[in-house]
Amino acid sequence: MALLNQDFIKFDYDTFQIKFTITDATTDLSTYSAWWGVSSAATDTSLVVQKATTDWAGFGVSSGISMGNSSATVSLGQADFGGSGLESGTTYYHELVLSATGSESDSVVVASGDFTVNPSLFTSNTYRP
C-alpha cells in the first residue's frame, strides 16, 4: 500500500538523507530497484530532482538511493539545490517508486507527498555553498 502524505521540510543547501520505511513489506527490499523524483506539483511531469538505485541510474538520473531490508534511503546534497535544482521557499511534490525485478513494467509507487524547501539563515548569510 502506498504511503501518502509523506510530507517534510528541509532547508536550502542542506545535506541530508530521507529514509522511507515500508512497514508492510513482506520480503527483503535490499535487492529492489528504486527511483525518487521531485516536481513542482503532482500534476506536473517536469522533474526538478531525481535519484535512483545504481541499476536505475542513467538517462540524467543520479544514483543516490540505497536499499535496506525494509527501507529506501534517498541522499541529497548541496548540488541538488539552486540553478535547475531545488529552490528556497518552494513546496514540491515527491514520489518513490520500487520494483522487485528492476523492470519498469512491475514498478509501484510506494510513497508520495509534499517536500518544502525553506530558506536557511546560514545559506542566506553566504556561509554556503
N, CA, C and O of each residue as an XYZ file, in Angstrom:
516
protein
N       0.840     -1.170      0.000
C       0.000      0.000      0.000
C       0.893      1.243      0.000
O       1.884      1.292      0.729
N       0.558      2.221     -0.791
C       1.342      3.452     -0.879
C       1.206      4.272      0.393
O       0.130      4.351      0.988
N       2.318      4.883      0.803
C       2.326      5.795      1.942
C       2.073      7.195      1.402
O       2.955      7.800      0.792
N       0.875      7.706      1.626
C       0.511      9.029      1.136
C       0.828     10.081      2.199
O       1.013      9.758      3.372
N       0.886     11.328      1.774
C       1.127     12.461      2.671
C       2.442     12.322      3.430
O       2.515     12.641      4.617
N       3.466     11.851      2.755
C       4.804     11.782      3.340
C       5.455     13.149      3.177
O       6.353     13.337      2.356
N       4.976     14.101      3.984
C       5.385     15.489      3.871
C       6.582     15.773      4.781
O       6.668     15.245      5.889
N       7.499     16.607      4.303
C       8.632     17.002      5.134
C       9.166     18.352      4.687
O       8.901     18.814      3.578
N       9.930     18.973      5.586
C      10.532     20.284      5.343
C      12.035     20.158      5.530
O      12.497     19.555      6.499
N      12.797     20.729      4.601
C      14.254     20.809      4.717
C      14.654     22.247      4.402
O      13.820     23.053      3.988
N      15.919     22.561      4.599
C      16.404     23.914      4.378
C      17.364     23.955      3.199
O      18.101     23.002      2.947
N      17.342     25.100      2.465
C      18.113     25.171      1.228
C      19.602     24.925      1.481
O      20.196     25.435      2.431
N      20.164     24.134      0.600
C      21.570     23.738      0.575
C      21.984     22.838      1.735
O      23.178     22.688      1.994
N      21.023     22.233      2.440
C      21.351     21.229      3.451
C      21.794     19.937      2.768
O      21.385     19.653      1.642
N      22.617     19.170      3.441
C      22.978     17.821      3.023
C      22.260     16.878      3.968
O      22.431     16.979      5.182
N      21.457     15.958      3.436
C      20.626     15.121      4.305
C      20.203     13.848      3.594
O      20.420     13.679      2.394
N      19.595     12.959      4.364
C      19.025     11.728      3.830
C      17.564     11.653      4.247
O      17.189     12.080      5.340
N      16.747     11.102      3.356
C      15.331     10.848      3.645
C      15.166      9.339      3.662
O      15.450      8.672      2.668
N      14.707      8.794      4.786
C      14.540      7.350      4.891
C      13.057      7.009      4.878
O      12.287      7.463      5.725
N      12.677      6.199      3.898
C      11.317      5.696      3.786
C      11.311      4.269      4.318
O      11.998      3.407      3.770
N      10.551      4.005      5.372
C      10.435      2.658      5.915
C       9.111      2.068      5.454
O       8.050      2.639      5.706
N       9.171      0.937      4.786
C       7.987      0.271      4.254
C       7.519     -0.724      5.318
O       8.070     -1.820      5.433
N       6.513     -0.345      6.087
C       6.097     -1.148      7.239
C       5.349     -2.413      6.858
O       5.298     -3.355      7.650
N       4.764     -2.460      5.662
C       4.030     -3.665      5.281
C       4.810     -4.531      4.280
O       4.224     -5.351      3.573
N       6.142     -4.339      4.226
C       6.972     -5.158      3.337
C       6.967     -6.602      3.822
O       7.193     -6.867      5.003
N       6.712     -7.523      2.918
C       6.676     -8.949      3.268
C       7.907     -9.685      2.764
O       8.015    -10.902      2.913
N       8.832     -8.946      2.170
C      10.064     -9.538      1.636
C      11.213     -8.562      1.863
O      10.984     -7.387      2.148
N      12.420     -9.034      1.741
C      13.617     -8.202      1.878
C      13.695     -7.255      0.673
O      13.717     -7.702     -0.474
N      13.736     -5.964      0.941
C      13.747     -4.972     -0.146
C      15.157     -4.606     -0.609
O      15.310     -3.799     -1.526
N      16.172     -5.175      0.000
C      17.544     -4.746     -0.293
C      17.969     -4.984     -1.744
O      18.916     -4.353     -2.211
N      17.302     -5.864     -2.452
C      17.639     -6.112     -3.861
C      16.701     -5.391     -4.822
O      16.832     -5.543     -6.036
N      15.767     -4.617     -4.305
C      14.816     -3.898     -5.153
C      15.489     -2.720     -5.848
O      16.504     -2.206     -5.378
N      14.920     -2.305     -6.957
C      15.313     -1.083     -7.651
C      14.402      0.032     -7.172
O      13.235     -0.200     -6.856
N      14.942      1.247     -7.118
C      14.147      2.372     -6.625
C      14.440      3.632     -7.426
O      15.535      3.821     -7.957
N      13.436      4.480     -7.496
C      13.532      5.797     -8.142
C      12.763      6.776     -7.284
O      11.688      6.446     -6.783
N      13.299      7.985     -7.105
C      12.629      9.050     -6.349
C      12.697     10.306     -7.187
O      13.770     10.686     -7.656
N      11.559     10.957     -7.380
C      11.512     12.156     -8.195
C      10.770     13.284     -7.513
O       9.906     13.061     -6.665
N      11.126     14.514     -7.901
C      10.530     15.730     -7.351
C      10.093     16.613     -8.506
O      10.857     16.869     -9.437
N       8.832     17.083     -8.431
C       8.321     18.025     -9.431
C       7.635     19.182     -8.706
O       7.472     19.150     -7.486
N       7.238     20.195     -9.458
C       6.618     21.361     -8.826
C       5.207     21.078     -8.322
O       4.710     21.801     -7.458
N       4.555     20.047     -8.841
C       3.198     19.678     -8.406
C       2.901     18.261     -8.866
O       3.545     17.748     -9.781
N       1.915     17.628     -8.224
C       1.541     16.257     -8.581
C       1.088     16.146    -10.034
O       1.192     15.078    -10.637
N       0.589     17.237    -10.595
C       0.105     17.221    -11.977
C       1.183     17.642    -12.977
O       0.930     17.670    -14.182
N       2.389     17.971    -12.484
C       3.484     18.407    -13.345
C       4.447     17.241    -13.552
O       4.947     16.678    -12.578
N       4.711     16.877    -14.784
C       5.611     15.762    -15.062
C       7.058     16.208    -15.284
O       7.931     15.376    -15.532
N       7.318     17.519    -15.195
C       8.685     18.022    -15.319
C       9.424     17.773    -14.009
O       8.962     18.192    -12.948
N      10.554     17.104    -14.075
C      11.299     16.757    -12.869
C      12.325     17.819    -12.511
O      13.045     18.327    -13.371
N      12.376     18.144    -11.223
C      13.356     19.095    -10.712
C      14.592     18.341    -10.232
O      15.720     18.731    -10.534
N      14.377     17.260     -9.483
C      15.452     16.392     -8.991
C      14.957     14.957     -9.106
O      13.778     14.683     -8.883
N      15.852     14.046     -9.451
C      15.520     12.627     -9.421
C      16.754     11.836     -9.013
O      17.881     12.175     -9.375
N      16.514     10.779     -8.253
C      17.570      9.896     -7.758
C      17.124      8.465     -8.020
O      15.933      8.198     -8.177
N      18.086      7.542     -8.067
C      17.752      6.140     -8.309
C      18.818      5.235     -7.710
O      19.918      5.676     -7.377
N      18.468      3.958     -7.581
C      19.487      2.976     -7.252
C      20.410      2.851     -8.451
O      20.045      3.250     -9.556
N      21.578      2.313     -8.251
C      22.591      2.243     -9.305
C      22.066      1.614    -10.587
O      22.375      2.090    -11.680
N      21.270      0.542    -10.469
C      20.781     -0.138    -11.676
C      19.755      0.680    -12.448
O      19.547      0.437    -13.637
N      19.111      1.645    -11.798
C      18.172      2.520    -12.493
C      18.767      3.892    -12.789
O      18.081      4.739    -13.361
N      20.004      4.134    -12.422
C      20.649      5.411    -12.710
C      20.978      5.480    -14.199
O      21.100      4.451    -14.863
N      21.116      6.651    -14.698
C      21.380      6.863    -16.117
C      20.292      7.750    -16.696
O      19.349      8.103    -15.988
N      20.399      8.110    -17.944
C      19.416      8.982    -18.605
C      19.210     10.273    -17.828
O      18.091     10.783    -17.766
N      20.281     10.813    -17.230
C      20.173     12.057    -16.468
C      19.748     11.866    -15.025
O      19.589     12.848    -14.300
N      19.560     10.632    -14.591
C      19.173     10.348    -13.213
C      20.437     10.049    -12.411
O      21.244      9.209    -12.808
N      20.606     10.731    -11.294
C      21.745     10.475    -10.417
C      21.461      9.282     -9.532
O      20.334      9.086     -9.079
N      22.509      8.471     -9.284
C      22.320      7.464     -8.246
C      22.235      8.228     -6.932
O      22.646      9.387     -6.869
N      21.726      7.619     -5.913
C      21.571      8.326     -4.645
C      20.537      7.682     -3.754
O      20.092      8.284     -2.777
N      20.146      6.450     -4.083
C      19.216      5.713     -3.236
C      19.890      4.409     -2.825
O      20.434      3.684     -3.658
N      19.846      4.129     -1.543
C      20.317      2.833     -1.058
C      19.137      2.098     -0.448
O      18.270      2.697      0.190
N      19.121      0.791     -0.655
C      18.011     -0.032     -0.178
C      18.439     -0.838      1.042
O      19.571     -1.316      1.118
N      17.515     -0.984      2.001
C      17.717     -1.823      3.174
C      16.673     -2.924      3.183
O      15.908     -3.065      2.229
N      16.636     -3.701      4.245
C      15.668     -4.805      4.339
C      14.233     -4.333      4.179
O      13.433     -4.996      3.518
N      13.899     -3.190      4.778
C      12.529     -2.683      4.697
C      12.507     -1.177      4.471
O      11.557     -0.499      4.865
N      13.563     -0.650      3.832
C      13.625      0.799      3.663
C      14.358      1.212      2.396
O      15.116      0.446      1.801
N      14.100      2.451      2.010
C      14.825      3.113      0.929
C      15.330      4.432      1.484
O      14.561      5.187      2.079
N      16.609      4.719      1.299
C      17.192      5.957      1.800
C      17.677      6.784      0.623
O      18.505      6.333     -0.167
N      17.151      8.008      0.512
C      17.498      8.939     -0.558
C      18.484      9.955     -0.001
O      18.227     10.561      1.039
N      19.607     10.148     -0.680
C      20.625     11.102     -0.246
C      20.609     12.336     -1.129
O      20.641     12.235     -2.356
N      20.558     13.508     -0.494
C      20.619     14.768     -1.227
C      21.754     15.622     -0.676
O      22.087     15.553      0.507
N      22.340     16.425     -1.556
C      23.442     17.296     -1.164
C      23.282     18.672     -1.758
O      22.278     18.963     -2.407
N      24.272     19.526     -1.539
C      24.196     20.913     -1.990
C      24.048     21.036     -3.499
O      23.464     22.005     -3.983
N      24.566     20.072     -4.247
C      24.464     20.119     -5.713
C      23.020     19.966     -6.198
O      22.728     20.280     -7.352
N      22.109     19.488     -5.336
C      20.704     19.317     -5.717
C      19.891     20.601     -5.576
O      18.694     20.613     -5.862
N      20.539     21.681     -5.137
C      19.855     22.958     -4.920
C      20.346     24.008     -5.910
O      21.413     23.868     -6.508
N      19.535     25.081     -6.075
C      19.927     26.202     -6.911
C      19.920     25.877     -8.392
O      19.753     24.721     -8.780
N      20.101     26.894     -9.218
C      20.141     26.701    -10.669
C      18.920     25.965    -11.165
O      17.809     26.493    -11.108
N      19.112     24.751    -11.651
C      17.988     23.956    -12.147
C      17.499     22.974    -11.088
O      16.717     22.078    -11.406
N      17.937     23.117     -9.843
C      17.544     22.212     -8.768
C      16.491     22.802     -7.850
O      15.695     23.649     -8.257
N      16.496     22.352     -6.626
C      15.519     22.775     -5.620
C      15.752     24.226     -5.216
O      16.890     24.656     -5.024
N      14.669     24.964     -5.093
C      14.753     26.387     -4.769
C      14.121     26.680     -3.413
O      13.117     26.070     -3.044
N      14.698     27.589     -2.696
C      14.206     28.007     -1.384
C      12.822     28.641     -1.486
O      12.517     29.333     -2.458
N      11.991     28.400     -0.477
C      10.654     28.987     -0.440
C       9.665     28.295     -1.352
O       8.656     28.890     -1.728
N       9.931     27.054     -1.715
C       9.091     26.328     -2.665
C       8.639     25.000     -2.075
O       9.400     24.320     -1.386
N       7.389     24.641     -2.356
C       6.882     23.325     -1.984
C       6.772     22.487     -3.247
O       6.198     22.922     -4.245
N       7.323     21.289     -3.195
C       7.359     20.361     -4.314
C       6.532     19.117     -4.002
O       6.181     18.865     -2.850
N       6.230     18.351     -5.036
C       5.618     17.031     -4.913
C       6.735     16.007     -5.098
O       7.587     16.180     -5.969
N       6.745     14.934     -4.285
C       7.754     13.888     -4.468
C       7.092     12.522     -4.500
O       5.993     12.331     -3.980
N       7.792     11.567     -5.129
C       7.248     10.223     -5.327
C       8.388      9.209     -5.292
O       9.437      9.422     -5.900
N       8.174      8.097     -4.571
C       9.136      6.999     -4.509
C       8.529      5.785     -5.189
O       7.398      5.400     -4.889
N       9.285      5.172     -6.115
C       8.829      4.015     -6.890
C       9.803      2.860     -6.654
O      11.018      3.057     -6.673
N       9.267      1.651     -6.432
C      10.085      0.448     -6.236
C       9.716     -0.625     -7.259
O       8.596     -0.666     -7.768
N      10.690     -1.494     -7.544
C      10.456     -2.653     -8.411
C      11.274     -3.829     -7.887
O      12.461     -3.690     -7.592
N      10.634     -4.973     -7.775
C      11.317     -6.184     -7.301
C      12.281     -6.729     -8.345
O      13.291     -7.340     -7.993
N      11.986     -6.519     -9.618
C      12.787     -7.125    -10.688
C      13.690     -6.124    -11.413
O      14.509     -6.524    -12.240
N      13.554     -4.850    -11.120
C      14.314     -3.842    -11.847
C      13.662     -3.450    -13.148
O      14.240     -2.697    -13.930
N      12.465     -3.949    -13.394
C      11.732     -3.630    -14.613
C      10.678     -2.564    -14.316
O       9.959     -2.648    -13.319
N      10.597     -1.583    -15.174
C       9.594     -0.536    -15.007
C       8.176     -1.094    -15.118
O       7.234     -0.499    -14.594
N       8.020     -2.223    -15.790
C       6.681     -2.777    -16.008
C       6.053     -3.348    -14.741
O       4.833     -3.504    -14.684
N       6.853     -3.665    -13.724
C       6.256     -4.145    -12.471
C       6.538     -3.193    -11.304
O       6.498     -3.601    -10.143
N       6.819     -1.935    -11.615
C       7.102     -0.955    -10.571
C       5.816     -0.440     -9.937
O       4.741     -0.493    -10.535
N       5.953      0.060     -8.705
C       4.797      0.568     -7.975
C       5.212      1.789     -7.155
O       6.296      1.822     -6.573
N       4.331      2.791     -7.119
C       4.564      3.968     -6.283
C       4.300      3.560     -4.838
O       3.206      3.103     -4.507
N       5.311      3.727     -3.974
C       5.151      3.312     -2.583
C       5.037      4.485     -1.616
O       4.623      4.296     -0.473
N       5.395      5.694     -2.051
C       5.281      6.869     -1.174
C       5.170      8.126     -2.018
O       5.747      8.220     -3.102
N       4.419      9.087     -1.504
C       4.308     10.389     -2.157
C       3.924     11.435     -1.124
O       3.420     11.108     -0.049
N       4.165     12.683     -1.456
C       3.805     13.765     -0.544
C       4.402     15.082     -0.983
O       4.849     15.232     -2.120
N       4.404     16.034     -0.066
C       4.950     17.362     -0.329
C       6.314     17.510      0.333
O       6.538     17.013      1.437
N       7.214     18.191     -0.348
C       8.574     18.449      0.117
C       8.772     19.959      0.051
O       8.807     20.533     -1.037
N       8.900     20.600      1.202
C       9.061     22.047      1.263
C      10.509     22.395      1.549
O      11.120     21.844      2.464
N      11.053     23.310      0.765
C      12.399     23.814      0.980
C      12.279     25.215      1.568
O      11.806     26.139      0.906
N      12.708     25.360      2.809
C      12.663     26.653      3.488
C      13.998     27.372      3.367
O      15.036     26.733      3.193
N      13.975     28.712      3.459
C      15.237     29.446      3.460
C      16.049     29.090      4.702
O      15.485     28.749      5.742
N      17.350     29.170      4.592
C      18.255     28.922      5.704
C      19.004     30.212      6.033
O      19.533     30.861      5.131
N      19.056     30.588      7.302
C      19.821     31.767      7.702
C      21.298     31.598      7.353
O      21.964     32.542      6.928
N      21.789     30.384      7.540
C      23.190     30.088      7.268
C      23.508     30.322      5.798
O      24.508     30.955      5.461
N      22.638     29.800      4.918
C      22.824     29.967      3.485
C      22.607     31.424      3.068
O      23.381     31.969      2.281
N      21.562     32.048      3.593
C      21.247     33.436      3.231
C      22.349     34.412      3.600
O      22.483     35.467      2.980
N      23.135     34.067      4.600
C      24.241     34.920      5.016
C      25.561     34.509      4.349
O      26.645     34.812      4.848
N      25.446     33.822      3.228
C      26.539     33.441      2.332
C      27.627     32.578      2.977
O      28.786     32.634      2.567
N      27.259     31.782      3.983
C      28.212     30.845      4.552
C      28.318     29.582      3.710
O      29.296     28.842      3.826
N      27.340     29.330      2.878
C      27.371     28.216      1.926
C      26.474     28.562      0.761
O      25.652     29.466      0.911
N      26.560     27.941     -0.349
C      27.532     26.941     -0.747
C      28.834     27.580     -1.149
O      29.777     26.880     -1.517
